[in-house]
């Protein structure tokens, strides 16, 4: 097993052992607050804590990760609950399990040359990813399994890269760096400055998560 795979497996095990860790939930909420420059009152913080308490960390990590990347403002409780609902639907059992072909890594193929969808050269230091045919074949099998499974898959694919993104320690480090930078500048960070923090974290980890790599067709 390669060092990268071993590290990914270790991070997955760490995440799975923290399914109900209240500190992890607090960090996810505070990171979202920092990214959207949102201050909460004590009453609002208590409300969020009670809302998040019964929800497992993986579902919340998925919800906040999605919102932090695509949201335009600090989420309302209903926004996060919708993301959690999507996560729960995505892991609902269907006939058959995805099994990589052995020539890829969990359905992904790393690419270090060529052009991105935006027609920019692939950065050889970061690389890009492309779906393996074994994953495409699996998708077709899921869609063919029946109307219920087909509808579920078409609206929200499985979160198959869970455990291969940022772990709890990564999020803590990112949030700490964000607070220091914001205190230093005494203003909200702009998108370029936030991107620089992500790049610094990726360099520290020695690996770029799938969702931060260009995805080729």
Secondary structure, 3 states (H helix, E strand, C coil): CCHHHHHHHHHHHHHHCCCCCHHHHHHHHHHHHHHCCCCCCHHHHHHHHHHHHCCCHHHHHHHHHHHHHHCCCCCCHHHHHHHHHHHHHHCCCCCCCCCCCCCCECCEEEECCCECCCCCECCCCCCEEEECHHHHHHHHHHHCCCHHHHHHHHHCCCCCCCCCCCCHHHHHHHHHHHHHHHHHHCCCCCHHHHHHHHHHHHHHHCCCCHHHCEEEC
